[in-house]
Amino acid sequence: MKNKIDAVKLIRKIRDENYERTKKMPRVEEFEAVKKRSAEARKKFLVDSKTVEA
């Protein structure tokens, strides 16, 4: 039997973690943090996707 992913629970967990990480940040700082994490994720995705054969 396949493992099932509870998408609602997963999204709630991610949102809660993001809220806790940024709740005391000014908006400008929060946006900069999101941009930085996004850039890191894009870089990782691009590196990982180049290693996968189509």
C-alpha positions in Angstrom: 0.0 0.0 0.0 1.3 3.5 -0.9 1.9 6.1 1.8 -0.7 8.8 1.7 0.3 12.4 2.2 -2.1 14.6 4.1 -1.7 17.7 2.0 -3.8 20.0 4.3 -1.7 19.0 7.3 1.5 19.5 5.4 0.5 22.9 4.2 -0.6 24.0 7.7 2.7 22.8 9.2 4.7 24.8 6.5 2.5 27.9 7.1 2.9 27.7 10.9 6.7 27.3 10.6 6.9 30.3 8.3 4.7 32.4 10.6 6.9 31.5 13.6 10.1 32.4 11.7 8.8 35.8 10.5 6.3 37.0 13.1 8.6 39.5 14.7 10.2 40.7 11.4 9.3 44.0 9.8 7.7 43.5 6.4 10.7 44.6 4.4 12.9 42.1 6.3 10.3 39.4 5.9 10.2 39.9 2.1 14.0 39.8 1.9 14.0 36.5 3.8 11.4 35.1 1.4 13.5 36.2 -1.6 16.6 34.6 -0.1 14.9 31.3 0.6 13.3 31.3 -2.9 16.7 31.9 -4.5 18.2 29.0 -2.6 15.3 26.7 -3.5 15.6 27.7 -7.2 19.3 27.1 -7.2 18.9 23.7 -5.5 16.1 22.7 -7.9 18.1 23.7 -11.0 21.1 21.7 -9.7 19.0 18.7 -8.9 17.1 18.9 -12.2 20.3 18.8 -14.2 21.2 15.5 -12.7 18.0 13.8 -13.8 17.9 12.3 -17.2 14.8 13.2 -19.3 
